[in-house]
Amino acid sequence: MTTAVIYGSHRSNRQGIKAAKFIVNQINAEGNEAILVDAKAYDLPFLDKMYKEYEEGQAPESLEQVAQILKKADGFMIVSGEYNHSIPASLKNLLDYFQSEYFFKPAGIACYSAGTFGGVRVAVHLRAVLGELGMVTLPSLFPISKVQDSFDENGNAIDKAYEKRIKKFLSEYNWYCEALQKKRTEGTPY
Ligand SMILES: Cc1cc2nc3c(=O)[nH]c(=O)nc-3n(C[C@H](O)[C@H](O)[C@H](O)COP(=O)(O)O)c2cc1C
């Protein structure tokens, strides 16, 4: 199974990248493929045209690269900070470029913040957006508090409690991935 781990922050001192790497590492450790889709690394401009609005082969190269990852993915891990109780513009901009690439696939939400509340308020907004985009969001969340202190630069957990918690979260995520993957092979309503 392939997971696109989607993260968006353009801040020079961004911290959520550590959490995104942690999740990539943990999925890989289970023997599944995780591909980091980092909005800053792909440097997508503010949305002018959605991916589907380009003729085949005409999309900018970085947009095409992201599209191919999303098409290949069996599910998504959305790693999101909480900016004023909502979704970082960098992440929302990336999400908005695509549509059918998400359909009938699960999405886990790993939300985080610098404080103790783990960014849970952004998860409420994300659920509405991801649902509109055609993803099935997991009932459980993976909230991360004090993100800046919880992982090192390579995505290793400093707070070891996250290693135990992610296993439980991934077992739920994998269940949805397998269930929806099976149904997709039988066909989808659209
Ligand atoms: C524009 C902005 C708004 C923020 N709003 C919130 C907020 O509503 N709640 C919160 O807990 N933290 C908030 N924070 C702090 C972030 O949780 C913290 O900076 C986090 O590291 C941001 O993610 P990033 O480092 O991946 O960009 C905000 C940070 C920024 C830059």
The ligand as an SDF file (V2000), in Angstrom:
LIG
                    3D

 31 33  0  0  0  0  0  0  0  0999 V2000
   -0.1450   32.0100   11.6340 C   0  0  0  0  0  0  0  0  0  0  0  0
   -0.0850   31.1060   12.8400 C   0  0  0  0  0  0  0  0  0  0  0  0
   -1.2290   30.8530   13.5570 C   0  0  0  0  0  0  0  0  0  0  0  0
   -1.1900   29.9870   14.6530 C   0  0  0  0  0  0  0  0  0  0  0  0
   -2.3470   29.6870   15.3170 N   0  0  0  0  0  0  0  0  0  0  0  0
   -2.3430   28.7390   16.2660 C   0  0  0  0  0  0  0  0  0  0  0  0
   -3.5650   28.3050   16.8360 C   0  0  0  0  0  0  0  0  0  0  0  0
   -4.6460   28.7340   16.4960 O   0  0  0  0  0  0  0  0  0  0  0  0
   -3.5090   27.3590   17.8000 N   0  0  0  0  0  0  0  0  0  0  0  0
   -2.3240   26.7930   18.1990 C   0  0  0  0  0  0  0  0  0  0  0  0
   -2.3390   25.9230   19.0700 O   0  0  0  0  0  0  0  0  0  0  0  0
   -1.1380   27.1940   17.6810 N   0  0  0  0  0  0  0  0  0  0  0  0
   -1.1250   28.1490   16.7110 C   0  0  0  0  0  0  0  0  0  0  0  0
    0.0610   28.5300   16.1270 N   0  0  0  0  0  0  0  0  0  0  0  0
    1.3180   27.9360   16.5910 C   0  0  0  0  0  0  0  0  0  0  0  0
    1.6100   26.6580   15.7830 C   0  0  0  0  0  0  0  0  0  0  0  0
    0.9600   25.5780   16.4290 O   0  0  0  0  0  0  0  0  0  0  0  0
    3.1180   26.3590   15.7020 C   0  0  0  0  0  0  0  0  0  0  0  0
    3.8230   27.4940   15.2830 O   0  0  0  0  0  0  0  0  0  0  0  0
    3.4070   25.2160   14.7230 C   0  0  0  0  0  0  0  0  0  0  0  0
    4.7640   24.8630   14.8190 O   0  0  0  0  0  0  0  0  0  0  0  0
    3.0480   25.6270   13.2820 C   0  0  0  0  0  0  0  0  0  0  0  0
    3.3080   24.6050   12.3530 O   0  0  0  0  0  0  0  0  0  0  0  0
    4.5890   24.7000   11.3600 P   0  0  0  0  0  0  0  0  0  0  0  0
    5.7800   24.8990   12.2530 O   0  0  0  0  0  0  0  0  0  0  0  0
    4.6140   23.3340   10.6890 O   0  0  0  0  0  0  0  0  0  0  0  0
    4.3640   25.8130   10.4250 O   0  0  0  0  0  0  0  0  0  0  0  0
    0.0390   29.3880   15.0380 C   0  0  0  0  0  0  0  0  0  0  0  0
    1.1900   29.6590   14.2940 C   0  0  0  0  0  0  0  0  0  0  0  0
    1.1390   30.4940   13.2030 C   0  0  0  0  0  0  0  0  0  0  0  0
    2.3900   30.7240   12.3870 C   0  0  0  0  0  0  0  0  0  0  0  0
  1  2  1  0
  2  3  1  0
  2 30  2  0
  3  4  2  0
  4  5  1  0
  4 28  1  0
  5  6  2  0
  6  7  1  0
  6 13  1  0
  7  8  2  0
  7  9  1  0
  9 10  1  0
 10 11  2  0
 10 12  1  0
 12 13  2  0
 13 14  1  0
 14 15  1  0
 14 28  1  0
 15 16  1  0
 16 17  1  0
 16 18  1  0
 18 19  1  0
 18 20  1  0
 20 21  1  0
 20 22  1  0
 22 23  1  0
 23 24  1  0
 24 25  2  0
 24 26  1  0
 24 27  1  0
 28 29  2  0
 29 30  1  0
 30 31  1  0
M  END
$$$$
